[in-house]
Amino acid sequence: MNAASEKKAEDLCILDLKGLSDVTDHFIICHGSSDRQVVAIADAIEEELLRTCRRKPKHVEGRTQAEWILMDYIDFVVHVFVGEKREFYRLERLWDDAPRLPLPASA
C-alpha cells in the first residue's frame, strides 16, 4: 500500500475477514483529510495495483462524492474515507472480531 502512504493516507489498516465474511477476504481501510485527498489516494491505489499486479477493481463506488470510495477487488475491498465518514461508519468496530494484519514494511 505504498500508493496510499505516498498520498499521506492516515491510519491505514488491514482486516482479515477470512472465515468471517463470504464476500471478501480482507478490508483495507484508510482515510484522508479532504475529498480531494480521498480521490488522490484511491487513484494512486488503483494505478499501483494496475501497474504492479495488473489488477483492476471489479467495481468502484463513491468517487463522485469522495466521502467514501469503495474499490472491490473481489478477494479484498479497499475503503478510502474522508476522516469524518470513517469515524461515523466505524468499519473497524463493526468488524472488531477480525484480526488486524501487520502492514507491509514499506506502508
LINURTA-V746312 format. One record per pair of residues at least 6 apart in sequence whose C-alpha atoms are under 7 Angstrom apart, sorted by the first residue. I is the first residue (numbers start at 0). J is the second residue. If there is no record, write none. Layout:
[[I/J] [I/J]]
This chain:
[[0/106] [1/105] [1/106] [2/43] [2/44] [2/47] [3/40] [3/43] [3/44] [4/106] [6/39] [6/40] [8/29] [8/30] [8/31] [8/40] [9/29] [9/30] [9/31] [10/29] [10/30] [11/28] [11/29] [12/27] [12/28] [12/29] [12/99] [13/25] [13/26] [13/27] [13/28] [13/99] [13/100] [14/25] [14/26] [14/27] [14/97] [14/98] [14/99] [14/100] [15/24] [15/25] [15/26] [15/97] [15/98] [15/99] [15/100] [16/23] [16/24] [16/25] [16/97] [17/24] [23/73] [23/74] [23/75] [23/76] [24/74] [24/75] [25/74] [25/75] [25/76] [26/75] [26/76] [26/77] [27/76] [27/77] [27/78] [28/77] [28/78] [28/79] [29/78] [29/79] [29/80] [30/37] [30/79] [30/80] [30/81] [30/82] [30/85] [31/37] [31/80] [31/81] [31/82] [32/81] [32/82] [33/81] [34/65] [34/66] [34/81] [37/65] [37/79] [37/80] [37/81] [38/62] [38/65] [41/79] [48/54] [49/55] [56/70] [56/71] [56/72] [57/71] [57/72] [57/73] [58/70] [58/71] [59/69] [59/70] [59/71] [60/68] [60/69] [60/70] [61/67] [61/68] [61/69] [62/68] [66/80] [66/81] [66/84] [67/78] [67/79] [67/80] [67/81] [67/84] [68/78] [68/79] [68/80] [69/76] [69/77] [69/78] [69/79] [70/76] [70/77] [70/78] [71/77]]
